[in-house]
Amino acid sequence: MTEIIHKQFVDFPLPKEEGAGDGFSLPDMTTPQPPPSPLRSVEGGVPSPRQRWLTIATDSVDRAGDILLLDGMDAKNFLKNPQFLWQHGASGETISTIGKVLNLRVVEADPGLLSGGVAGHHVLLALIEYAAPEISPLAEHVFQMDVAGLLPANSIGFQPIEYEANEFGGYTFTKWELIECSKVELPMNPDAVDSGERITERGEQRSSLSADEAAAWLTF
C-alpha cells in the first residue's frame, strides 16, 4: 500500500517497506502517568491565555478501523518545527499555521471521555499556543471558536513506519513519525476532541485546558 491516504487522521502514504525509526522518549505506558505540567510564557513566568492543552490523538480505534500506538511515536523532527495548523494545511488559506506546539505528553485516558468507555487507553496531549491576533486573523478566529467550544476536534498528520492489519479492518501503527497537528472540524478519530466542561472542585480531569486553568488544576 503506497498511495497517499487523504483523510484527516492519516495524511501520508504508507511506506513500501517497514523500517525502524528513532523514537521520541515517552512515559512508561505500563503505569498510570500524571497529567502534564503547564508551560510558562517567557515573559515573567506567567501562563499565556492563548495556551491550551488539546487531545490530538488516542490509541482507540478510529473511524477507518486504524489504531495508533502512542509509544511508537517518533517526534524528533516534529519538535524542530512544531507546527499547529488549521485543517492540516488543506483549507486553501495562504498560510495555515495558527500557532505552535510547546509540549507533548502521553497520559492515561479517562474512560468516560472515550467512545468505547474502556479503561487502559492513553491519549496524546499537546500544549499549543495560538498566534497573536495581530499576526494571524485566522488564528484569532479559530482560537475564539475553540474557546467557545465550537471547535473541539483535533487531528494529526503522521508518516507510518511499521504497521500491521488488525481485526477492525484497518491497520495498527506500531511505529510512526509525527508530522503535524491540527485544529479540525471533523476528525477521523472521534475521541480526539476536547470537552467543554469546567474543572470541578475535586480536580476532575477535563481534556481541554488553558494554561492558567491547568495551573489551578495540577498539583506539583
C-alpha positions in Angstrom: 0.0 0.0 0.0 1.9 3.1 -1.2 -0.8 5.5 -2.4 -1.4 8.8 -0.5 -4.3 8.4 2.0 -6.4 11.5 2.0 -8.1 11.7 5.4 -7.8 13.9 8.4 -6.2 11.4 10.8 -3.7 9.8 8.5 -2.4 12.1 5.8 0.6 10.3 4.5 1.4 7.3 2.2 2.3 4.0 3.8 5.9 3.1 3.1 6.8 0.4 0.7 8.9 -1.3 3.3 8.7 -1.4 7.0 11.6 0.1 8.9 12.8 1.4 12.2 12.9 5.0 13.3 14.3 7.0 16.2 11.8 7.2 19.0 10.6 10.1 21.0 11.0 9.5 24.7 7.6 8.9 26.2 6.4 8.0 29.7 6.3 4.3 30.8 3.0 3.1 29.3 2.7 0.3 31.8 1.9 2.5 34.8 -0.5 5.5 35.1 1.1 8.8 34.3 0.4 12.2 36.0 -1.2 14.9 33.8 1.2 17.4 32.2 2.6 20.4 34.0 1.7 23.6 32.2 4.5 25.5 30.5 5.0 29.2 31.3 5.4 32.0 28.9 8.9 33.6 28.7 7.7 37.0 30.0 7.6 36.9 33.7 6.7 33.2 34.0 3.0 34.0 33.6 0.9 31.4 31.7 -0.4 32.8 28.4 -4.2 32.8 27.9 -3.6 31.6 24.4 -2.1 28.3 25.5 -4.3 25.3 25.7 -3.8 21.6 26.3 -5.5 19.7 23.5 -6.2 16.0 22.9 -4.6 15.4 19.5 -4.6 11.6 19.3 -5.6 8.5 21.2 -4.9 4.8 20.9 -8.6 3.9 20.5 -10.0 2.6 17.1 -10.7 5.4 14.7 -13.5 5.6 12.0 -11.2 3.8 9.5 -10.5 0.9 11.9 -7.0 2.1 12.5 -5.2 2.1 15.8 -2.2 4.3 16.6 0.1 3.0 19.4 1.3 6.2 21.1 4.5 4.6 22.5 5.6 4.1 18.9 5.7 7.9 18.1 8.8 9.5 16.7 8.6 13.3 17.3 12.3 14.2 16.9 11.9 16.0 13.6 8.5 17.4 14.6 9.9 19.2 17.6 12.3 21.1 15.2 9.3 22.6 13.5 6.3 22.1 15.8 3.5 23.4 13.6 -0.1 23.8 14.8 -2.2 24.1 11.7 -5.7 24.7 10.6 -7.3 21.7 8.8 -3.9 20.1 8.0 -3.0 23.0 5.7 -5.7 21.9 3.2 -8.2 24.8 3.8 -7.0 26.9 0.9 -5.5 29.6 3.2 -2.2 31.2 2.1 -0.7 30.4 5.5 -2.4 27.6 7.5 -0.1 27.9 10.6 -2.2 29.2 13.5 0.2 28.5 16.3 2.9 26.3 17.7 3.2 23.2 19.9 5.1 23.8 23.1 4.9 20.4 24.7 3.7 16.8 24.1 2.6 14.3 26.8 1.0 10.9 26.8 -1.3 10.3 29.8 -3.8 7.6 30.7 -7.2 8.4 29.4 -10.4 8.9 31.4 -12.6 6.0 30.2 -15.6 8.4 30.3 -14.1 10.6 27.7 -13.6 7.8 25.1 -16.3 6.4 22.8 -15.7 2.8 24.0 -15.6 3.7 27.7 -12.8 1.2 28.2 -10.1 1.7 30.8 -6.4 1.3 29.9 -6.3 3.6 26.9 -4.0 6.6 26.5 -4.2 10.0 24.9 -1.6 12.2 23.3 -1.9 15.8 24.6 -0.3 18.9 23.1 0.2 22.2 24.8 -0.3 24.6 21.9 -0.1 28.4 21.7 -2.3 30.3 19.3 -0.6 33.0 17.3 -1.5 36.6 18.4 -4.5 38.2 16.6 -2.3 41.0 15.1 -0.1 38.3 13.5 -2.9 36.0 12.2 -6.6 36.9 12.0 -7.2 33.2 11.1 -5.6 32.1 14.3 -7.8 34.5 16.2 -10.9 33.3 14.5 -10.1 29.6 15.3 -9.0 30.5 18.8 -12.2 32.3 19.7 -14.3 29.4 18.3 -12.1 26.9 20.2 -12.6 28.8 23.5 -16.3 29.0 22.8 -16.5 25.2 22.5 -17.4 25.3 18.8 -14.3 23.6 17.5 -13.5 20.8 20.0 -11.8 18.5 17.4 -8.1 17.9 16.7 -6.1 15.7 14.5 -2.6 14.8 13.4 -0.7 14.0 10.3 1.9 11.2 10.5 4.2 9.1 8.4 3.7 5.3 9.1 6.9 3.4 9.7 5.8 0.0 11.0 2.2 -1.3 10.8 0.1 -4.5 10.5 -3.5 -5.3 9.6 -5.9 -5.6 12.5 -9.3 -7.1 13.3 -11.2 -3.9 12.8 -10.5 -3.7 9.0 -7.7 -1.2 9.3 -4.1 -1.0 10.5 -2.4 -0.9 13.8 0.5 1.5 13.5 3.2 0.4 15.9 5.9 2.9 14.8 5.2 6.3 13.2 6.6 9.8 12.8 4.6 12.8 13.9 4.5 15.4 11.1 2.0 18.0 12.3 -1.1 18.5 14.5 -4.2 20.5 13.5 -7.4 22.0 14.8 -10.1 20.5 12.6 -13.8 20.5 12.1 -14.3 16.7 11.6 -11.6 14.3 13.0 -11.0 10.8 11.8 -10.6 9.8 15.5 -13.9 10.6 17.3 -12.0 10.6 20.6 -9.6 13.4 19.6 -11.9 16.0 20.9 -11.8 18.3 23.9 -14.6 18.6 26.5 -16.2 21.9 27.1 -16.9 21.1 30.8 -15.2 23.0 33.6 -12.9 21.6 36.2 -14.8 20.6 39.3 -13.7 21.5 42.8 -12.4 17.9 43.2 -10.0 18.5 40.3 -11.6 16.0 37.9 -9.9 15.8 34.5 -11.0 17.8 31.6 -9.4 17.2 28.2 -9.2 20.9 27.1 -7.4 23.3 29.5 -6.0 26.8 29.1 -2.6 27.1 30.7 -3.9 29.1 33.7 -6.7 26.6 34.2 -4.2 23.8 34.2 -2.0 25.7 36.7 -5.0 25.8 39.1 -5.9 22.1 38.5 -2.5 20.4 38.7 -0.5 19.5 41.8 3.3 19.7 41.5 
